[in-house]
């Protein structure tokens, strides 16, 4: 056999290169996009075809079920263990055309107003005039098929007779008194056999009406709920822990309507943080949370009460809380409650998220927490001066203002941030910081004091953006021989703990704080970190000024707005006086007998 040899020739001038890798990848990407679009269109077409088929099967299945119901005796048209009682199953799993259908059936007696209503005018003593049957057909395994609803009225063939049963109307509303549509209502009567079990939902008016209900004393247990909402229910009257429930299980009386109302609304969440006055987290703080709504009286039984712990992070999130007014009670062996950024008790509204910071301080018995509020509206008042007195001694604090303080410098220099309370950042070498401890003064060398010296503190962290109010130092009086302005301060603040520009009371570097309790310039407001610089000088080598205490006041995120905490007190009787511009001065008295106590003062506007 003769062999055929094939030869291929490249056209003159044609490139000898093939497709590049990038060109190949781009081509594949374009092909993938087109292919995916075609596939999605095909898949969508298949889903629409399948859904159409299921809808036809669903309608056929519903027709079949209604035909069965039409051929039943009227007395049997009802749900097993339901009202009206009957022989229909509440749910059925049925296979049709290879698909698994779920058929859920609900039957209700209807009290037609044509001949009056039970308890109305005229009073219809036979309220079960006819029945409403609803079928809900779904395909649980098909997420694209929406459940279909079918309803039909079923009437009796004969005239109605006087009923020996009653009616149960359940009304559901929210916190504002508006009806809640679609609320889940679960009703059980386990005092008869077989038990009655009903699961249904409220209509657009927030009402579920159950007619022709068998009588029973405290027999019907009712629970009302809804996804994302709180829950309300009835309670047994024979519970030892709640012997006098506010809402007992429902009683049904012959030819009478029993109507019960339930209140539910969207739940809320609460974030509780245990921190110091400078927003430093404090771990493992025990607290209890209790609402004010009651489910029983004599004795009072709270609907919600539970214990929590803030854990290692100092934070605990409580979810699913019902709208209510809550009390937060504090119990810890190491710390005392020094206040909260939300006045306690605080109110949660429906569908809200609220942060509550509980401010703690190390125990220093005996302690007194004073809360100042405006009378009438009970809102906390900042800037109120609270003075407590016992005998000839007294002390004052201002609500809504924290303070940071240094009384010791003996630990020496080298500390950038204020952790060790006996240390500072730097000095020029002419400051004596430990003889005696608790004071700073000019250094003495061979019996003579340096003519001047300076010291810069470590950085104080208020924990969040703050407003600064007063700069205070003691002692107030310095040796006259040291000369005028022998003690001067400047302040530097910032947001980044990095930039330090020292300034005086006019906001420039040209002035100094030389009087105690001076107002801090408002230019520092909004910053978080603070350092002070102290400048000592003397006109005589045999005298030195000295400083024993430096502090400043501020307000921040973690300083409770209407509260002050006095600690280290003695037991006994104290007088309390509260003053604030624009308000009448208020007074009170308290006997300190325990390690921690609190007192609330109300101020009346002038």
C-alpha positions as CSV (number, residue, x, y, z in Angstrom):
1,X,0.0,0.0,0.0
2,X,1.3,3.4,-0.9
3,X,1.8,5.7,2.1
4,X,0.4,9.2,2.0
5,X,2.6,11.8,3.6
6,X,0.9,15.1,4.8
7,X,2.8,18.3,5.0
8,X,1.7,21.5,6.7
9,X,3.1,24.9,5.9
10,X,2.8,28.1,7.9
11,X,1.6,31.1,6.0
12,X,4.4,33.6,5.3
13,X,4.5,36.3,7.8
14,X,2.4,34.5,10.5
15,X,3.7,34.6,14.0
16,X,5.3,31.4,15.2
17,X,4.0,31.9,18.8
18,X,0.8,30.2,20.2
19,X,-1.7,31.6,22.8
20,X,0.0,33.1,25.9
21,X,-0.9,31.8,29.4
22,X,-2.7,35.1,30.2
23,X,-4.7,34.9,27.0
24,X,-5.7,31.3,27.9
25,X,-6.8,32.2,31.4
26,X,-8.9,35.2,30.2
27,X,-10.5,32.9,27.6
28,X,-11.2,30.3,30.3
29,X,-12.7,33.0,32.6
30,X,-15.0,34.3,29.9
31,X,-16.1,30.8,29.1
32,X,-16.7,30.1,32.8
33,X,-18.9,33.2,33.2
34,X,-20.9,32.3,30.1
35,X,-21.2,28.7,31.2
36,X,-22.3,29.6,34.7
37,X,-24.9,32.0,33.3
38,X,-26.3,29.3,31.1
39,X,-26.3,26.8,33.9
40,X,-28.1,29.2,36.3
41,X,-30.7,29.9,33.6
42,X,-31.2,26.2,33.1
43,X,-31.4,25.5,36.8
44,X,-33.9,28.3,37.3
45,X,-36.0,26.9,34.5
46,X,-35.9,23.5,36.2
47,X,-36.9,25.0,39.6
48,X,-39.8,26.9,38.1
49,X,-41.0,23.7,36.3
50,X,-40.7,21.8,39.6
51,X,-42.5,24.5,41.6
52,X,-45.3,24.6,39.1
53,X,-45.7,20.9,39.3
54,X,-45.7,21.0,43.1
55,X,-48.4,23.7,43.1
56,X,-50.6,21.6,41.0
57,X,-50.1,18.6,43.3
58,X,-50.7,20.8,46.3
59,X,-54.1,22.0,45.0
60,X,-55.0,18.4,44.1
61,X,-54.0,17.3,47.6
62,X,-56.0,20.0,49.2
63,X,-59.1,19.2,47.1
64,X,-58.7,15.6,48.1
65,X,-58.6,16.4,51.8
66,X,-61.6,18.7,51.6
67,X,-63.6,16.0,49.8
68,X,-62.8,13.7,52.8
69,X,-64.0,16.3,55.2
70,X,-67.2,16.9,53.2
71,X,-68.1,13.2,53.5
72,X,-67.4,13.1,57.3
73,X,-70.2,13.5,59.9
74,X,-70.3,17.2,60.9
75,X,-69.5,16.2,64.5
76,X,-66.3,14.6,63.4
77,X,-65.0,17.7,61.7
78,X,-62.4,18.7,64.2
79,X,-58.9,18.0,65.4
80,X,-57.9,15.1,67.5
81,X,-57.1,16.6,71.0
82,X,-58.3,20.0,69.7
83,X,-61.3,22.2,69.8
84,X,-63.6,21.4,68.1
85,X,-62.8,17.8,68.8
86,X,-62.9,15.5,65.8
87,X,-61.1,12.9,63.8
88,X,-58.8,15.0,61.7
89,X,-55.1,14.8,62.3
90,X,-53.3,18.1,63.0
91,X,-50.5,17.1,60.6
92,X,-50.0,14.5,58.0
93,X,-47.0,13.4,55.9
94,X,-48.3,12.5,52.4
95,X,-46.3,11.4,49.3
96,X,-47.6,12.6,45.9
97,X,-45.8,12.3,42.6
98,X,-42.6,11.5,44.3
99,X,-42.7,14.6,46.6
100,X,-43.1,14.6,50.4
101,X,-45.9,16.9,51.4
102,X,-46.8,18.1,54.9
103,X,-50.5,18.9,55.4
104,X,-51.3,20.8,58.6
105,X,-55.0,21.1,59.5
106,X,-56.7,23.6,61.8
107,X,-60.4,23.6,62.6
108,X,-62.3,26.4,64.5
109,X,-65.8,26.9,65.6
110,X,-67.2,30.2,64.2
111,X,-69.7,32.3,66.2
112,X,-71.6,34.2,63.4
113,X,-73.0,37.5,64.6
114,X,-76.1,37.0,62.5
115,X,-77.9,35.4,65.5
116,X,-75.8,37.2,68.2
117,X,-72.6,36.3,69.8
118,X,-71.8,34.6,73.1
119,X,-71.8,37.2,75.8
120,X,-73.1,39.8,73.3
121,X,-76.4,41.5,72.6
122,X,-78.3,39.4,71.8
123,X,-76.5,36.6,73.7
124,X,-76.0,33.5,71.5
125,X,-76.2,30.5,73.8
126,X,-75.3,28.3,70.8
127,X,-72.2,30.1,69.5
128,X,-70.8,27.2,67.4
129,X,-72.7,28.2,64.2
130,X,-70.3,26.5,61.7
131,X,-66.7,25.6,61.3
132,X,-63.7,27.0,59.5
133,X,-61.1,24.5,58.3
134,X,-57.7,25.6,57.1
135,X,-55.2,23.4,55.3
136,X,-51.5,24.5,55.0
137,X,-49.7,22.4,52.4
138,X,-45.9,22.6,52.3
139,X,-42.9,20.6,51.0
140,X,-40.3,20.7,53.9
141,X,-37.5,19.4,51.7
142,X,-37.9,22.1,49.0
143,X,-36.7,25.5,50.1
144,X,-38.1,27.1,46.9
145,X,-41.8,26.0,47.5
146,X,-43.7,28.5,49.7
147,X,-46.5,26.9,51.8
148,X,-50.0,27.3,50.4
149,X,-53.1,28.0,52.5
150,X,-56.6,26.7,51.7
151,X,-59.7,27.5,53.8
152,X,-63.3,26.4,53.6
153,X,-66.4,26.8,55.8
154,X,-68.2,23.6,56.9
155,X,-71.9,24.1,58.0
156,X,-74.1,21.6,59.8
157,X,-77.1,20.1,58.1
158,X,-79.5,20.6,61.1
159,X,-80.4,23.5,63.4
160,X,-78.0,24.2,66.2
161,X,-78.8,23.2,69.8
162,X,-78.0,25.1,73.0
163,X,-74.3,24.6,73.9
164,X,-73.1,23.3,77.2
165,X,-69.6,24.8,76.6
166,X,-68.0,28.2,76.8
167,X,-65.6,30.3,74.8
168,X,-61.9,31.3,75.2
169,X,-60.7,34.6,73.7
170,X,-57.0,35.3,73.8
171,X,-55.9,38.9,73.2
172,X,-52.2,39.7,72.6
173,X,-50.7,43.2,72.6
174,X,-47.3,44.8,72.7
175,X,-45.7,47.3,75.2
176,X,-47.6,50.2,73.6
177,X,-50.9,48.4,73.7
178,X,-50.9,47.7,70.0
179,X,-52.2,44.2,68.8
180,X,-49.6,41.6,67.9
181,X,-50.6,39.7,64.8
182,X,-49.2,36.2,64.2
183,X,-48.4,35.5,67.9
184,X,-48.1,31.8,68.6
185,X,-50.7,30.6,71.1
186,X,-50.3,27.3,72.8
187,X,-53.3,26.0,74.8
188,X,-53.5,22.8,76.8
189,X,-56.1,21.1,79.1
190,X,-54.6,18.1,80.7
191,X,-57.5,17.7,83.2
192,X,-59.6,15.8,80.7
193,X,-59.0,12.7,78.6
194,X,-58.0,12.9,75.9
195,X,-56.2,16.1,76.6
196,X,-56.9,19.2,74.6
197,X,-53.8,20.7,72.8
198,X,-54.2,23.7,70.5
199,X,-51.5,25.6,68.6
200,X,-52.7,28.6,66.6
201,X,-51.9,32.2,65.9
202,X,-53.6,35.6,66.5
203,X,-55.3,37.5,63.8
204,X,-54.6,41.1,62.6
205,X,-56.4,42.3,65.7
206,X,-54.1,40.3,67.9
207,X,-57.0,38.0,68.9
208,X,-57.6,34.2,68.9
209,X,-61.1,33.1,69.5
210,X,-61.8,29.5,70.5
211,X,-65.6,28.7,70.6
212,X,-67.4,25.8,72.1
213,X,-64.7,25.1,74.7
214,X,-65.5,22.4,77.4
215,X,-65.8,23.9,80.9
216,X,-63.0,23.5,83.4
217,X,-61.7,25.4,86.5
218,X,-58.1,26.6,86.1
219,X,-57.9,23.9,83.4
220,X,-56.5,25.7,80.4
221,X,-52.7,26.4,80.3
222,X,-51.9,29.2,77.9
223,X,-48.5,30.3,76.6
224,X,-48.1,33.2,74.1
225,X,-44.9,33.7,72.2
226,X,-43.4,34.8,68.9
227,X,-40.0,34.6,67.3
228,X,-37.7,37.4,68.7
229,X,-40.4,38.4,71.3
230,X,-40.8,37.8,75.0
231,X,-43.2,35.2,76.4
232,X,-46.3,35.5,78.5
233,X,-48.3,32.7,80.0
234,X,-50.6,31.5,82.7
235,X,-49.5,29.7,85.9
236,X,-51.0,27.0,88.1
237,X,-52.8,28.0,91.3
238,X,-51.4,25.2,93.4
239,X,-47.6,25.9,93.0
240,X,-45.9,26.2,96.4
241,X,-43.3,28.6,95.0
242,X,-46.0,30.8,93.5
243,X,-49.2,30.2,95.5
244,X,-51.0,33.4,94.3
245,X,-50.3,33.8,90.6
246,X,-51.2,37.1,88.9
247,X,-52.5,35.2,85.9
248,X,-53.9,31.7,86.7
249,X,-54.7,29.0,84.2
250,X,-57.9,29.9,82.4
251,X,-61.3,28.8,83.8
252,X,-64.1,28.1,81.2
253,X,-67.7,28.4,82.3
254,X,-70.8,27.1,80.5
255,X,-72.2,29.7,77.9
256,X,-69.7,32.4,79.0
257,X,-66.7,34.0,77.4
258,X,-63.4,33.9,79.2
259,X,-61.0,36.5,77.8
260,X,-57.4,36.8,78.8
261,X,-54.9,39.4,77.7
262,X,-51.2,38.8,77.2
263,X,-48.4,41.3,76.6
264,X,-45.3,40.4,74.5
265,X,-42.8,42.5,72.6
266,X,-39.4,42.3,70.9
267,X,-36.7,41.3,73.3
268,X,-33.7,43.4,74.3
269,X,-30.1,42.8,75.2
270,X,-27.8,44.2,77.9
271,X,-24.1,44.5,78.0
272,X,-22.7,44.8,81.5
273,X,-19.1,45.9,82.0
274,X,-17.3,46.0,85.4
275,X,-14.7,48.8,85.2
276,X,-12.8,51.3,87.4
277,X,-13.4,55.0,87.2
278,X,-10.8,55.1,84.5
279,X,-12.4,52.4,82.4
280,X,-9.9,49.6,83.4
281,X,-11.8,46.3,83.2
282,X,-12.3,44.4,86.5
283,X,-12.8,40.7,86.1
284,X,-15.1,38.2,87.8
285,X,-17.5,40.6,89.4
286,X,-20.7,38.9,90.7
287,X,-24.0,40.7,90.2
288,X,-27.7,39.9,90.1
289,X,-30.3,41.3,87.7
290,X,-34.0,41.5,88.6
291,X,-36.9,42.9,86.8
292,X,-40.0,44.5,88.5
293,X,-42.8,42.6,86.7
294,X,-44.5,40.1,89.0
295,X,-46.0,36.7,88.2
296,X,-47.3,36.3,91.8
297,X,-48.1,38.2,94.9
298,X,-48.1,37.5,98.7
299,X,-45.3,36.8,98.4
300,X,-44.1,38.7,95.4
301,X,-42.6,36.4,92.7
302,X,-40.6,38.2,90.1
303,X,-40.9,37.2,86.4
304,X,-37.1,37.6,85.9
305,X,-34.3,37.3,88.4
306,X,-30.9,35.8,87.8
307,X,-27.2,35.9,88.9
308,X,-24.3,36.6,86.6
309,X,-20.5,37.1,86.6
310,X,-18.6,39.4,84.3
311,X,-15.9,36.7,83.8
312,X,-12.2,37.2,82.9
313,X,-12.9,40.0,80.5
314,X,-15.1,42.0,82.8
315,X,-18.0,41.8,80.4
316,X,-21.2,39.9,80.4
317,X,-23.9,40.0,77.6
318,X,-27.5,39.2,78.6
319,X,-29.8,38.6,75.7
320,X,-33.5,37.9,75.4
321,X,-34.6,40.3,78.1
322,X,-38.2,41.5,78.3
323,X,-38.9,45.2,78.4
324,X,-39.0,46.1,82.1
325,X,-37.3,48.2,84.8
326,X,-34.3,46.3,86.2
327,X,-32.4,46.5,89.4
328,X,-28.8,45.5,89.4
329,X,-27.6,44.3,92.7
330,X,-23.9,44.0,93.5
331,X,-22.1,41.6,95.8
332,X,-18.4,41.2,95.9
333,X,-15.8,40.4,98.6
334,X,-13.1,42.7,97.1
335,X,-14.9,45.6,95.5
336,X,-17.7,48.0,96.3
337,X,-20.1,49.5,93.8
338,X,-19.0,53.1,93.2
339,X,-21.8,53.9,90.7
340,X,-23.1,53.1,87.2
341,X,-23.2,55.1,84.0
342,X,-26.9,54.2,83.7
343,X,-28.9,55.1,86.9
344,X,-30.0,52.0,88.7
345,X,-32.8,51.0,88.4
346,X,-32.7,51.4,84.6
347,X,-35.4,50.8,82.0
348,X,-35.1,48.6,78.9
349,X,-37.4,49.4,76.0
350,X,-38.4,46.8,73.5
351,X,-35.9,45.9,70.8
352,X,-33.1,47.9,72.4
353,X,-29.4,47.2,73.1
354,X,-28.1,48.9,76.2
355,X,-24.6,49.2,77.8
356,X,-24.3,49.4,81.5
357,X,-21.0,50.1,83.1
358,X,-20.8,49.3,86.8
359,X,-18.0,51.3,88.4
360,X,-16.2,49.4,91.1
361,X,-13.6,50.5,93.6
362,X,-11.6,48.4,96.1
363,X,-13.3,48.0,99.5
364,X,-12.4,50.7,102.0
365,X,-15.1,50.4,104.7
366,X,-17.1,52.1,105.5
367,X,-18.4,53.5,102.1
368,X,-21.3,55.6,101.2
369,X,-22.7,55.9,97.6
370,X,-24.8,59.0,97.1
371,X,-27.0,59.4,94.0
372,X,-28.5,62.8,93.1
373,X,-31.5,63.0,90.8
374,X,-33.9,65.7,89.7
375,X,-37.3,65.3,91.5
376,X,-40.1,64.4,89.2
377,X,-38.1,63.0,86.3
378,X,-35.6,61.0,88.3
379,X,-32.7,61.8,86.0
380,X,-29.2,61.9,87.4
381,X,-27.7,65.4,88.0
382,X,-24.1,66.0,87.4
383,X,-22.2,69.0,88.9
384,X,-24.0,68.8,92.3
385,X,-21.8,69.3,95.3
386,X,-22.4,66.6,97.9
387,X,-21.1,67.3,101.4
388,X,-21.2,64.8,104.3
389,X,-20.5,65.9,107.8
390,X,-19.9,64.0,111.1
391,X,-19.2,66.2,114.1
392,X,-16.7,68.9,113.1
393,X,-15.3,67.0,110.1
394,X,-16.7,67.2,106.6
395,X,-15.8,66.4,103.0
396,X,-17.3,67.3,99.6
397,X,-17.4,65.7,96.2
398,X,-19.1,66.7,93.0
399,X,-21.4,64.3,91.1
400,X,-20.3,63.2,87.7
401,X,-16.7,64.0,88.3
402,X,-13.9,61.6,89.0
403,X,-10.5,62.5,90.3
404,X,-7.0,61.1,90.0
405,X,-4.4,61.9,92.7
406,X,-0.7,61.5,93.6
407,X,0.5,61.7,97.1
408,X,3.9,60.0,96.9
409,X,7.0,60.3,94.7
410,X,9.4,58.3,96.7
411,X,9.6,55.5,94.1
412,X,11.7,57.8,91.8
413,X,11.8,58.6,88.1
414,X,11.5,56.4,85.0
415,X,7.7,55.6,84.9
416,X,6.1,56.8,81.7
417,X,2.5,55.8,82.7
418,X,1.0,56.2,86.1
419,X,0.8,52.6,87.5
420,X,3.1,52.7,90.5
421,X,1.6,55.5,92.6
422,X,4.9,56.4,94.1
423,X,6.8,57.1,90.9
424,X,7.0,59.8,88.3
425,X,8.4,60.3,84.8
426,X,11.5,62.6,85.1
427,X,13.0,65.5,87.0
428,X,15.9,67.9,86.5
429,X,17.8,66.5,89.5
430,X,17.1,69.4,91.8
431,X,14.0,67.8,93.3
432,X,14.0,65.8,96.6
433,X,11.3,63.1,96.3
434,X,11.7,60.9,99.5
435,X,12.8,62.9,102.5
436,X,10.3,62.8,103.9
437,X,8.2,60.3,101.9
438,X,5.0,61.8,100.6
439,X,6.5,65.2,99.7
440,X,8.5,66.8,97.0
441,X,10.7,69.8,97.6
442,X,14.0,71.4,96.4
443,X,17.1,69.3,96.9
444,X,19.3,70.3,99.8
445,X,23.1,70.1,99.3
446,X,25.4,70.9,102.2
447,X,22.6,72.8,104.0
448,X,21.5,74.9,101.1
449,X,18.4,74.4,98.9
450,X,18.7,74.6,95.1
451,X,17.2,77.8,93.7
452,X,14.8,75.9,91.4
453,X,13.8,72.5,90.3
454,X,11.2,70.8,88.1
455,X,9.5,67.4,87.9
456,X,7.2,65.9,85.3
457,X,4.6,63.3,86.3
458,X,3.8,60.0,84.7
459,X,0.9,60.0,82.3
460,X,-2.5,59.7,83.9
461,X,-5.1,57.7,81.8
462,X,-8.7,58.7,82.4
463,X,-9.8,55.7,80.2
464,X,-11.8,57.7,77.6
465,X,-12.2,61.1,76.1
466,X,-12.7,63.4,79.1
467,X,-13.5,66.9,80.2
468,X,-11.2,68.4,82.8
469,X,-12.3,70.7,85.6
470,X,-10.1,71.6,88.5
471,X,-6.4,71.3,89.3
472,X,-5.7,71.0,93.0
473,X,-2.5,70.8,95.1
474,X,-1.6,71.1,98.8
475,X,-0.4,72.6,101.0
476,X,-2.0,75.9,100.2
477,X,0.5,78.0,102.1
478,X,4.2,78.1,101.3
479,X,7.0,79.7,103.3
480,X,7.0,83.5,102.6
481,X,10.8,83.4,102.5
482,X,10.6,81.2,99.3
483,X,9.1,84.2,97.5
484,X,6.0,84.7,95.4
485,X,4.9,81.9,93.0
486,X,7.4,79.5,94.5
487,X,5.1,76.7,93.4
488,X,3.8,76.6,89.8
489,X,2.3,74.0,87.5
490,X,1.5,73.4,83.9
491,X,-0.6,70.7,82.3
492,X,-0.3,68.7,79.1
493,X,-3.0,66.5,77.7
494,X,-3.4,64.5,74.5
495,X,-5.4,61.6,72.9
496,X,-2.4,59.5,71.9
497,X,-0.2,59.4,75.0
498,X,2.6,60.8,72.8
499,X,2.5,64.5,72.3
500,X,3.1,66.6,75.4
501,X,2.7,70.4,75.2
502,X,2.6,71.9,78.7
503,X,0.3,74.9,79.1
504,X,-1.1,77.2,81.8
505,X,-4.6,78.4,82.6
506,X,-4.8,80.6,79.5
507,X,-4.1,77.7,77.2
508,X,-0.5,78.8,76.3
509,X,3.0,77.9,77.5
510,X,3.4,81.4,78.9
511,X,1.3,81.0,82.1
512,X,1.2,78.7,85.1
513,X,-1.3,77.3,87.6
514,X,-0.1,78.9,90.9
515,X,-3.4,78.8,92.9
516,X,-4.9,75.6,94.0
517,X,-8.4,74.5,92.8
518,X,-7.9,76.4,89.6
519,X,-10.1,75.8,86.6
520,X,-8.3,73.7,83.9
521,X,-8.4,75.4,80.6
522,X,-11.2,74.0,78.3
523,X,-8.7,73.5,75.5
524,X,-7.8,70.2,77.2
525,X,-11.4,68.8,76.9
526,X,-11.8,65.8,74.7
527,X,-8.3,64.4,75.5
528,X,-7.6,61.2,77.5
529,X,-4.1,61.4,78.9
530,X,-2.7,64.1,81.3
531,X,0.7,65.0,82.8
532,X,1.5,67.8,85.1
533,X,4.8,69.6,85.4
534,X,5.7,71.2,88.8
535,X,8.2,74.0,89.0
536,X,9.6,74.8,92.5
537,X,11.7,77.9,93.3
538,X,13.0,79.8,96.3
539,X,14.4,83.2,97.0
540,X,16.3,81.9,100.0
541,X,18.7,79.0,100.1
542,X,17.4,78.1,103.6
543,X,13.8,77.7,102.7
544,X,12.0,75.5,100.2
545,X,8.4,75.1,99.0
546,X,7.0,71.6,99.3
547,X,4.1,69.7,97.7
548,X,2.2,66.8,99.4
549,X,-0.7,66.2,97.2
550,X,-1.6,66.8,93.5
551,X,-5.0,65.9,92.0
552,X,-7.3,66.8,89.2
553,X,-11.0,66.3,88.5
554,X,-12.6,65.1,85.3
555,X,-15.6,63.5,83.7
556,X,-15.5,60.6,81.3
557,X,-17.4,57.6,80.0
558,X,-16.7,55.6,83.2
559,X,-17.5,58.3,85.7
560,X,-21.2,57.9,86.9
561,X,-23.1,61.1,86.0
562,X,-25.1,61.6,89.2
563,X,-23.2,59.8,91.8
564,X,-20.3,60.2,94.3
565,X,-18.6,57.6,96.5
566,X,-17.2,58.4,99.9
567,X,-15.0,55.7,101.5
568,X,-12.8,55.2,104.5
569,X,-15.6,56.5,106.8
570,X,-16.2,55.9,110.4
571,X,-19.4,54.3,111.7
572,X,-22.1,56.6,113.0
573,X,-24.5,59.4,112.1
574,X,-23.8,61.6,109.1
575,X,-25.5,64.7,107.7
576,X,-25.7,65.0,103.9
577,X,-26.2,68.4,102.1
578,X,-26.5,68.7,98.3
579,X,-26.3,71.9,96.4
580,X,-26.5,72.7,92.7
581,X,-27.1,76.0,90.9
582,X,-30.7,76.3,89.8
583,X,-32.0,73.8,92.4
584,X,-33.1,74.0,96.0
585,X,-30.5,72.8,98.5
586,X,-31.5,69.4,99.9
587,X,-30.4,67.6,103.1
588,X,-30.7,64.2,104.6
589,X,-29.2,62.1,107.3
590,X,-27.9,58.5,107.4
591,X,-26.5,56.1,110.0
592,X,-23.5,54.2,108.7
593,X,-23.6,50.7,110.2
594,X,-22.5,48.4,107.4
595,X,-19.5,48.4,105.1
596,X,-21.4,49.8,102.1
597,X,-24.5,51.8,102.0
598,X,-26.3,54.1,99.5
599,X,-28.5,57.1,99.7
600,X,-30.6,58.8,97.0
601,X,-31.2,62.6,97.2
602,X,-33.8,64.4,95.0
603,X,-33.3,68.0,94.1
604,X,-36.3,70.4,93.3
605,X,-35.7,73.0,90.6
606,X,-36.0,76.6,91.9
